[in-house]
Structures are given as C-alpha cells and as structure tokens.
C-alpha cells in the first residue's frame, strides 16, 4: 500500500496573519487570496498544468485548526487510500484522531506524530 504520495498543503500560524500574508505577497510574489492562502497548481516539466494543487496558508494564532497540537504549523499529505491508511496506522499503534471528514474537497483524517504535531492526511477527489 502506498502511504504518502506528496504534499497537499502547508499551513502555519502567525502573530499578525494579515501582515505576514502581505509580506509573502509583496516580497515573494505569492498570490495570497482573501482566505489567507493560495493554491499552487502543479505543472509538468514543460510548464503545462497537470491535475493537482498544493495549498499554502497563513492563519491566526487564535485558530484551533491544529488542536490538539500546540505547534504553529500543520502539513497536509496527499494519500491514495485514506481509509486503508488510517486502518493501518491504527494497527501500528499510531494516535489517529477519530474524526474523518468527507466533502467535495476530498477525504481528510488526522494523526498525531510522536512529537505531538497534528498531521493532516488528504485523499483528493478523483482526477486531482
């Protein structure tokens, strides 16, 4: 079974999220949208778009999106079979949160690594 197949997103908290978003936009040219981040579209070696995106987002310190972790970041990893991987991780004794979300954006589950960091697992919708 394949486990992680790529990075789906990088999320981190900031003391002043709007100011940090503006810095990344101005100095690094990241197209920060109103929701606080952007979706980088994947491309092949010739620069032609292919199915897939990687999300990047800066959020507020007050957000509880990363709970129960106290880390200021969370990485979202792409997987091919979320339910299968969650089952295997539980069998291996990993701390997998009970909640699994399924929406038009795909399937999401979370595991806590040995350092207490919340890791998001994401199975994208078909074709992405």
C-alpha positions as CSV (number, residue, x, y, z in Angstrom):
1,X,0.0,0.0,0.0
2,X,1.3,3.5,-0.9
3,X,1.2,5.8,2.1
4,X,2.1,9.4,1.4
5,X,2.3,10.4,-2.2
6,X,3.1,14.1,-1.9
7,X,2.4,17.3,0.0
8,X,-1.1,18.7,-0.3
9,X,-0.6,21.8,1.8
10,X,1.4,23.7,4.3
11,X,-0.5,25.7,7.0
12,X,1.1,27.9,9.7
13,X,0.0,30.4,12.3
14,X,1.3,34.0,12.6
15,X,1.2,36.6,15.3
16,X,-0.1,39.1,12.7
17,X,-1.6,36.9,9.9
18,X,-2.6,39.8,7.6
19,X,0.8,41.5,7.8
20,X,2.6,38.2,7.2
21,X,0.3,37.4,4.2
22,X,1.1,40.8,2.8
23,X,4.8,40.3,3.2
24,X,4.7,37.0,1.3
25,X,2.6,38.6,-1.4
26,X,4.9,41.6,-1.8
27,X,8.3,40.1,-1.4
28,X,7.9,36.5,-2.7
29,X,5.1,37.1,-5.2
30,X,2.7,34.5,-3.6
31,X,-0.8,35.2,-4.8
32,X,-2.4,35.3,-1.3
33,X,-6.2,35.2,-1.6
34,X,-8.8,36.6,0.8
35,X,-9.0,33.3,2.7
36,X,-5.3,33.7,3.7
37,X,-3.5,31.5,1.3
38,X,-3.1,30.2,-2.3
39,X,-3.3,27.0,-4.2
40,X,-0.2,26.3,-6.3
41,X,-1.2,24.5,-9.5
42,X,1.0,21.6,-10.5
43,X,2.8,21.7,-13.8
44,X,4.8,19.2,-15.9
45,X,8.4,19.8,-17.0
46,X,7.2,22.0,-19.8
47,X,5.1,24.2,-17.5
48,X,1.8,22.7,-18.7
49,X,-0.8,22.3,-15.9
50,X,-1.5,18.8,-14.6
51,X,-4.1,17.7,-12.1
52,X,-3.2,18.7,-8.6
53,X,-2.5,21.6,-6.3
54,X,-0.6,22.3,-3.2
55,X,-2.2,24.8,-0.7
56,X,-0.2,27.3,1.3
57,X,-1.9,29.3,4.1
58,X,-1.1,31.6,6.9
59,X,-3.7,31.8,9.7
60,X,-4.3,33.4,13.1
61,X,-2.7,32.2,16.3
62,X,-6.2,32.0,17.8
63,X,-7.2,29.3,15.3
64,X,-7.8,25.9,16.8
65,X,-7.3,24.2,13.4
66,X,-4.2,22.4,14.6
67,X,-5.6,21.3,18.0
68,X,-4.8,19.2,20.0
69,X,-1.3,20.1,18.7
70,X,0.3,23.3,20.1
71,X,2.6,23.6,17.0
72,X,2.4,26.7,14.9
73,X,2.2,24.6,11.7
74,X,0.5,21.6,10.1
75,X,1.4,19.7,7.0
76,X,-1.2,18.1,4.8
77,X,0.0,15.0,3.0
78,X,-1.7,13.5,-0.1
79,X,-2.6,9.8,0.1
80,X,-4.3,7.4,-2.3
81,X,-6.4,5.4,0.1
82,X,-7.3,7.4,3.3
83,X,-9.5,4.7,5.0
84,X,-6.9,2.0,4.3
85,X,-4.0,4.1,5.6
86,X,-6.0,5.1,8.7
87,X,-6.7,1.4,9.4
88,X,-3.0,0.5,9.1
89,X,-1.9,3.4,11.2
90,X,-4.2,2.4,14.0
91,X,-3.0,-1.2,13.8
92,X,0.6,0.1,14.1
93,X,-0.4,1.9,17.3
94,X,-0.4,5.5,15.9
95,X,-2.6,8.1,17.6
96,X,-5.2,8.7,14.8
97,X,-8.0,11.1,15.6
98,X,-11.5,9.6,15.4
99,X,-12.9,12.3,13.0
100,X,-12.8,11.7,9.3
101,X,-14.2,14.4,7.0
102,X,-15.5,13.7,3.5
103,X,-16.6,16.6,1.3
104,X,-16.3,17.8,-2.3
105,X,-12.7,18.7,-1.4
106,X,-11.8,15.1,-0.7
107,X,-11.4,12.9,2.4
108,X,-9.4,14.1,5.5
109,X,-8.1,12.4,8.6
110,X,-5.5,13.4,11.2
111,X,-2.7,11.6,13.1
112,X,-0.6,13.0,15.9
113,X,3.2,12.3,15.4
114,X,5.4,11.3,18.4
115,X,6.4,15.0,19.0
116,X,2.7,16.0,19.3
117,X,2.3,17.6,15.9
118,X,-1.0,17.2,14.1
119,X,-0.6,15.8,10.6
120,X,-3.4,16.0,8.1
121,X,-3.9,13.2,5.6
122,X,-5.9,14.0,2.5
123,X,-7.3,11.9,-0.3
124,X,-8.1,14.3,-3.1
125,X,-11.3,13.8,-5.2
126,X,-10.9,11.6,-8.2
127,X,-9.0,13.4,-11.0
128,X,-6.9,15.6,-8.8
